């Protein structure tokens, strides 16, 4: 997904104009960390990851600042990936600002956040900012299809797949996590029964119009939305019946 961002980054690599400081914003599971690591690997860089959510202290950033100028044994480039950068303390953000204000050619900073409003505006203005969007139904369908083909699995009731779409909330990471669990519980014939699906995701889709999962699997988002709209008008529940 996020083809607009992929295209922009490709052009920067082709023209050797990749920004020194990049910020990826967006909900959890939309690909921020994956994008950051792909960039770092494309640069053949040493990767230093910092989880600001668990350690957003000023001491952590001071250690980062000290390490910026140190040469690496592994690569002539360094990429610092700061996850949940909004969780940094204000002194920590101020120290980070001083560092990115004086960029070094061989050092890149990639900041990741689910809450960009909590990041100092003076930091954001020094970043090229990309908003990672949740996966749409077509992209989720393609992800499911890849797993089906790779593991040769078959769903007993394809209506169940709409439950996966609903519960993933546009997160491909969550889609793959669900699919991993479903593959693990498939029977000897690689069939995933509705009972297995129910145990993993906790939803039954028996009350759903059978055309809905068909539209989903055929990547016909317009038709799928139309069916959901009709179900809601008629008082139906497009997500099936929840436990309890």
RODRENDREN-373594 format. One record per residue (C-alpha): x, y negated, z; residue in one letter; residue number from 1. Coordinates in Angstrom, 2 decimals, m for minus. Layout:
REC/c1/c2/c3/resn/resi
REC/X/Y/Z/A/NUM
...
//
This chain:
REC/c1/c2/c3/resn/resi
REC/0.00/0.00/0.00/X/1
REC/0.83/m3.70/0.22/X/2
REC/1.98/m3.76/m3.39/X/3
REC/2.26/m7.56/m3.32/X/4
REC/4.95/m7.32/m0.64/X/5
REC/6.74/m4.42/m2.34/X/6
REC/6.85/m6.38/m5.59/X/7
REC/8.22/m9.50/m3.90/X/8
REC/10.95/m7.55/m2.11/X/9
REC/11.94/m5.71/m5.29/X/10
REC/12.44/m9.02/m7.08/X/11
REC/14.60/m10.29/m4.22/X/12
REC/16.80/m7.19/m4.41/X/13
REC/17.07/m7.48/m8.20/X/14
REC/18.16/m11.12/m7.95/X/15
REC/20.29/m10.60/m4.85/X/16
REC/18.22/m13.21/m3.04/X/17
REC/16.92/m11.29/m0.04/X/18
REC/16.13/m13.62/2.84/X/19
REC/18.35/m13.50/5.91/X/20
REC/15.33/m13.53/8.22/X/21
REC/12.05/m11.78/7.45/X/22
REC/8.92/m11.43/9.55/X/23
REC/6.36/m8.69/9.00/X/24
REC/3.01/m9.29/10.68/X/25
REC/m0.03/m7.06/10.80/X/26
REC/m1.94/m4.50/12.81/X/27
REC/m0.32/m1.37/14.22/X/28
REC/0.29/1.38/11.69/X/29
REC/0.28/m0.82/8.59/X/30
REC/3.92/m0.16/7.69/X/31
REC/5.95/m2.95/9.30/X/32
REC/8.67/m0.74/10.76/X/33
REC/8.77/1.46/7.66/X/34
REC/9.28/m1.58/5.43/X/35
REC/12.04/m2.88/7.70/X/36
REC/13.92/0.42/7.62/X/37
REC/13.58/0.74/3.85/X/38
REC/15.14/m2.72/3.47/X/39
REC/17.98/m1.82/5.82/X/40
REC/18.72/1.44/4.02/X/41
REC/18.63/m0.31/0.65/X/42
REC/21.29/m2.67/2.00/X/43
REC/23.32/0.32/3.29/X/44
REC/23.37/m1.52/6.57/X/45
REC/23.90/m0.56/10.15/X/46
REC/20.49/m0.71/11.87/X/47
REC/20.10/m2.11/15.38/X/48
REC/16.55/m1.71/16.70/X/49
REC/15.24/m3.62/19.71/X/50
REC/11.82/m2.95/21.23/X/51
REC/10.91/m6.33/22.64/X/52
REC/7.71/m4.86/24.06/X/53
REC/9.66/m2.79/26.59/X/54
REC/12.61/m5.13/27.01/X/55
REC/12.00/m8.73/26.07/X/56
REC/14.42/m10.25/28.55/X/57
REC/16.91/m13.02/27.88/X/58
REC/19.71/m10.57/28.71/X/59
REC/18.69/m8.35/25.79/X/60
REC/18.88/m11.25/23.35/X/61
REC/22.20/m12.40/24.79/X/62
REC/23.57/m8.93/24.11/X/63
REC/22.18/m9.17/20.58/X/64
REC/23.84/m12.56/20.07/X/65
REC/27.16/m11.21/21.26/X/66
REC/26.94/m8.23/18.90/X/67
REC/26.08/m10.29/15.80/X/68
REC/29.67/m11.39/15.24/X/69
REC/31.21/m7.99/15.98/X/70
REC/32.31/m5.96/12.96/X/71
REC/30.61/m2.63/12.38/X/72
REC/32.38/0.72/12.03/X/73
REC/29.59/2.01/9.80/X/74
REC/28.82/m0.75/7.31/X/75
REC/29.76/m4.27/6.30/X/76
REC/26.13/m5.30/6.81/X/77
REC/23.90/m5.32/9.88/X/78
REC/20.13/m5.39/10.12/X/79
REC/18.55/m6.25/13.46/X/80
REC/14.96/m5.01/13.68/X/81
REC/13.05/m6.65/16.53/X/82
REC/9.75/m4.87/17.15/X/83
REC/6.90/m6.74/18.88/X/84
REC/9.03/m9.88/18.84/X/85
REC/6.14/m11.89/20.30/X/86
REC/6.76/m10.09/23.61/X/87
REC/10.11/m11.84/24.05/X/88
REC/10.22/m14.27/26.93/X/89
REC/10.38/m17.95/26.01/X/90
REC/14.09/m18.13/26.95/X/91
REC/14.61/m15.01/24.83/X/92
REC/12.85/m16.57/21.85/X/93
REC/14.88/m19.76/22.27/X/94
REC/18.11/m17.75/22.27/X/95
REC/16.97/m15.85/19.17/X/96
REC/16.18/m19.14/17.45/X/97
REC/19.72/m20.39/17.97/X/98
REC/21.05/m17.20/16.40/X/99
REC/18.88/m17.25/13.28/X/100
REC/19.52/m20.97/12.79/X/101
REC/23.10/m20.11/11.88/X/102
REC/22.77/m17.00/9.68/X/103
REC/25.75/m14.92/8.61/X/104
REC/25.85/m13.48/5.10/X/105
REC/26.26/m9.92/6.33/X/106
REC/23.52/m10.07/8.97/X/107
REC/19.76/m9.83/8.45/X/108
REC/17.00/m10.18/11.03/X/109
REC/13.65/m8.47/10.51/X/110
REC/11.02/m9.46/13.04/X/111
REC/7.89/m7.35/13.52/X/112
REC/4.78/m8.50/15.34/X/113
REC/1.10/m7.76/15.77/X/114
REC/0.57/m11.22/17.30/X/115
REC/2.49/m13.87/15.32/X/116
REC/0.72/m16.74/17.11/X/117
REC/2.83/m15.96/20.19/X/118
REC/6.07/m16.41/18.25/X/119
REC/7.64/m19.87/18.41/X/120
REC/6.71/m21.88/15.36/X/121
REC/10.35/m22.92/15.01/X/122
REC/11.22/m19.23/14.54/X/123
REC/8.38/m18.58/12.09/X/124
REC/9.38/m21.51/9.88/X/125
REC/12.82/m19.97/9.48/X/126
REC/11.40/m16.63/8.33/X/127
REC/9.95/m15.44/5.06/X/128
REC/6.68/m14.10/6.46/X/129
REC/4.72/m11.19/5.01/X/130
REC/1.37/m10.01/6.32/X/131
REC/0.95/m6.25/6.06/X/132
REC/m2.67/m5.41/5.27/X/133
REC/m4.53/m2.28/6.44/X/134
REC/m4.83/0.50/3.85/X/135
REC/m8.03/0.47/1.84/X/136
REC/m10.19/3.51/1.14/X/137
REC/m8.43/4.27/m2.14/X/138
REC/m5.00/4.27/m0.49/X/139
REC/m6.22/6.49/2.35/X/140
REC/m7.72/8.86/m0.22/X/141
REC/m4.38/9.05/m2.05/X/142
REC/m2.59/9.79/1.23/X/143
REC/m5.03/12.60/2.06/X/144
REC/m4.65/14.04/m1.43/X/145
REC/m0.85/14.12/m1.12/X/146
REC/m1.08/16.13/2.10/X/147
REC/m3.71/18.47/0.63/X/148
REC/m1.48/19.20/m2.37/X/149
REC/1.71/19.56/m0.35/X/150
REC/0.25/22.06/2.12/X/151
REC/m2.39/23.60/m0.19/X/152
REC/m5.13/23.02/2.37/X/153
REC/m8.87/23.04/1.69/X/154
REC/m11.62/21.33/3.66/X/155
REC/m14.69/23.45/4.26/X/156
REC/m16.88/20.35/4.41/X/157
REC/m15.53/17.36/2.53/X/158
REC/m18.01/15.11/4.30/X/159
REC/m15.68/15.34/7.27/X/160
REC/m13.09/13.23/5.46/X/161
REC/m15.18/10.10/5.90/X/162
REC/m14.72/10.48/9.65/X/163
REC/m10.97/10.34/9.08/X/164
REC/m11.38/7.13/7.09/X/165
REC/m13.49/5.57/9.83/X/166
REC/m11.19/6.53/12.70/X/167
REC/m7.91/5.57/11.03/X/168
REC/m8.95/1.88/10.87/X/169
REC/m6.74/1.33/7.84/X/170
REC/m3.59/2.75/9.47/X/171
REC/m1.79/5.18/7.17/X/172
REC/0.33/6.22/10.14/X/173
REC/m2.87/7.32/11.88/X/174
REC/m4.07/9.07/8.71/X/175
REC/m0.90/11.14/8.54/X/176
REC/m1.07/11.85/12.28/X/177
REC/m4.63/13.19/11.87/X/178
REC/m3.65/15.22/8.81/X/179
REC/m0.67/16.71/10.64/X/180
REC/m2.98/17.96/13.39/X/181
REC/m5.49/19.31/10.87/X/182
REC/m2.80/21.19/8.93/X/183
REC/m1.64/22.74/12.21/X/184
REC/m5.10/24.13/13.03/X/185
REC/m5.96/25.40/9.53/X/186
REC/m6.71/29.11/9.34/X/187
REC/m4.76/31.82/7.51/X/188
REC/m6.45/30.84/4.23/X/189
REC/m5.37/27.20/4.71/X/190
REC/m9.01/26.25/5.19/X/191
REC/m9.93/23.50/7.64/X/192
REC/m13.43/24.25/8.90/X/193
REC/m15.82/21.63/10.26/X/194
REC/m15.36/23.18/13.69/X/195
REC/m11.59/22.67/13.48/X/196
REC/m12.09/19.15/12.20/X/197
REC/m14.51/18.43/15.04/X/198
REC/m12.02/19.62/17.66/X/199
REC/m9.27/17.39/16.27/X/200
REC/m11.23/14.20/15.54/X/201
REC/m14.25/14.67/17.78/X/202
REC/m16.86/13.78/15.15/X/203
REC/m19.45/15.62/13.12/X/204
REC/m20.39/14.27/9.69/X/205
REC/m23.44/16.42/9.02/X/206
REC/m25.74/13.41/8.82/X/207
REC/m23.80/11.68/6.06/X/208
REC/m24.98/11.40/2.47/X/209
REC/m22.90/14.00/0.59/X/210
REC/m22.19/11.45/m2.14/X/211
REC/m20.17/9.34/0.30/X/212
REC/m17.12/11.61/0.60/X/213
REC/m17.35/12.29/m3.15/X/214
REC/m17.09/8.56/m3.82/X/215
REC/m14.20/8.34/m1.38/X/216
REC/m12.29/11.17/m2.99/X/217
REC/m12.93/9.74/m6.45/X/218
REC/m11.48/6.42/m5.28/X/219
REC/m14.82/4.74/m6.01/X/220
REC/m14.78/2.16/m3.23/X/221
REC/m17.69/0.18/m4.65/X/222
REC/m19.95/3.23/m4.68/X/223
REC/m18.85/4.25/m1.18/X/224
REC/m19.64/0.79/0.22/X/225
REC/m23.00/0.86/m1.53/X/226
REC/m23.89/4.17/0.12/X/227
REC/m22.84/2.89/3.54/X/228
REC/m24.94/m0.23/3.01/X/229
REC/m28.01/1.86/2.11/X/230
REC/m27.49/4.10/5.14/X/231
REC/m27.40/1.09/7.42/X/232
REC/m30.55/m0.38/5.84/X/233
REC/m32.32/2.90/6.46/X/234
REC/m31.12/3.16/10.03/X/235
REC/m28.65/5.92/9.22/X/236
REC/m25.26/6.30/10.85/X/237
REC/m22.47/6.50/8.26/X/238
REC/m20.00/7.70/10.86/X/239
REC/m22.04/10.71/11.92/X/240
REC/m22.97/11.68/15.47/X/241
REC/m20.41/11.09/18.20/X/242
REC/m19.94/13.42/21.14/X/243
REC/m22.21/12.37/24.01/X/244
//
